[in-house]
Amino acid sequence: AHGSVHLDFRTSADRIIIPAVTELYEQIVSRELPIRRVSISCNKIVHEAYMQYDIFTDAEALEKDNHIQMAVLDIKKKYGKNAVLKGTNFVEGATMKSRNEQIGGHRA
């Protein structure tokens, strides 16, 4: 199964991207079939020089998210990829920590 989602504006905010990906996943996945692989790619990536907000956009929340993302990236750059992980990366079967320790993030 394949699918795509198009956002109407540029963003790096996970509070916008994650719900869009989750909604797409729910539309595509059949609960009766096993999932063998999930792959996500992003196209038309651009550096955010400025952002034009509409009256429905919570600009302060997006700015706060951006500062948090930059802080997390700075911490990971200084202390390594496993310095900051989400709680789900510690559940049984999670592979993020071990993949981060491999060259390229996966086995070639």
C-alpha positions as CSV (number, residue, x, y, z in Angstrom):
1,A,0.0,0.0,0.0
2,H,1.2,3.5,-0.7
3,G,0.0,7.0,0.0
4,S,1.0,10.5,0.5
5,V,-0.1,13.6,2.4
6,H,0.4,17.2,1.4
7,L,0.7,19.9,3.9
8,D,-0.6,23.3,2.8
9,F,2.3,25.2,4.4
10,R,6.0,24.7,5.3
11,T,6.7,23.4,8.8
12,S,9.1,21.4,10.9
13,A,6.8,21.2,13.8
14,D,6.2,17.6,15.0
15,R,2.8,18.6,16.4
16,I,1.7,19.1,12.7
17,I,3.7,16.4,10.9
18,I,3.0,13.5,13.3
19,P,-0.9,13.8,13.2
20,A,-0.7,14.0,9.4
21,V,1.4,10.9,9.1
22,T,-0.8,9.1,11.7
23,E,-3.9,9.9,9.8
24,L,-2.4,8.7,6.5
25,Y,-1.2,5.5,8.2
26,E,-4.7,4.8,9.5
27,Q,-6.2,5.3,6.0
28,I,-3.8,3.0,4.3
29,V,-3.2,0.1,6.8
30,S,-5.4,-2.9,6.8
31,R,-5.8,-4.4,10.3
32,E,-6.1,-7.9,8.8
33,L,-2.7,-7.8,7.1
34,P,0.8,-7.9,8.7
35,I,3.0,-4.9,8.3
36,R,6.4,-5.7,6.9
37,R,7.9,-2.3,6.5
38,V,7.0,1.3,7.1
39,S,8.9,4.0,5.1
40,I,8.5,7.7,5.3
41,S,10.1,10.2,3.1
42,C,9.9,14.0,2.8
43,N,10.1,16.0,-0.4
44,K,10.6,19.7,-1.2
45,I,12.6,20.3,2.0
46,V,13.5,24.0,2.4
47,H,15.1,26.1,5.1
48,E,12.6,28.1,7.0
49,A,13.7,31.7,6.5
50,Y,10.3,33.2,7.6
51,M,6.8,32.0,8.1
52,Q,3.5,33.7,7.1
53,Y,0.8,32.7,9.7
54,D,-2.9,32.8,9.4
55,I,-5.3,33.8,12.2
56,F,-5.8,30.1,13.1
57,T,-2.0,29.3,13.6
58,D,-0.7,29.3,17.1
59,A,2.6,31.1,16.3
60,E,3.9,31.0,19.8
61,A,3.4,27.2,20.1
62,L,5.2,26.7,16.8
63,E,8.0,28.9,17.8
64,K,8.3,27.1,21.1
65,D,8.4,23.7,19.3
66,N,11.1,25.1,17.0
67,H,13.3,26.1,20.0
68,I,12.8,22.7,21.6
69,Q,13.8,20.9,18.3
70,M,16.9,23.0,18.0
71,A,17.8,22.3,21.7
72,V,17.4,18.6,21.1
73,L,19.5,18.7,18.0
74,D,22.2,20.6,19.9
75,I,22.2,18.0,22.7
76,K,22.4,15.1,20.2
77,K,25.2,16.8,18.4
78,K,27.2,17.2,21.6
79,Y,26.4,14.0,23.4
80,G,25.3,11.5,20.7
81,K,22.1,10.2,19.1
82,N,21.0,8.3,22.2
83,A,21.3,11.4,24.5
84,V,17.6,12.2,24.0
85,L,15.1,9.5,23.2
86,K,11.3,9.2,23.4
87,G,9.8,6.9,26.0
88,T,8.6,4.5,23.2
89,N,12.2,3.8,22.4
90,F,12.5,1.9,25.7
91,V,9.6,-0.5,25.2
92,E,10.3,-4.2,24.4
93,G,11.0,-4.6,20.7
94,A,12.1,-1.0,20.1
95,T,15.2,-0.7,17.9
96,M,16.1,3.0,17.9
97,K,18.9,2.7,20.5
98,S,20.6,-0.2,18.8
99,R,20.2,1.3,15.3
100,N,21.8,4.5,16.5
101,E,24.8,2.6,17.5
102,Q,25.3,1.0,14.1
103,I,27.1,2.7,11.2
104,G,24.5,4.5,9.1
105,G,21.7,3.7,11.6
106,H,21.1,0.2,10.1
107,R,22.8,-2.8,8.8
108,A,24.0,-2.4,5.2
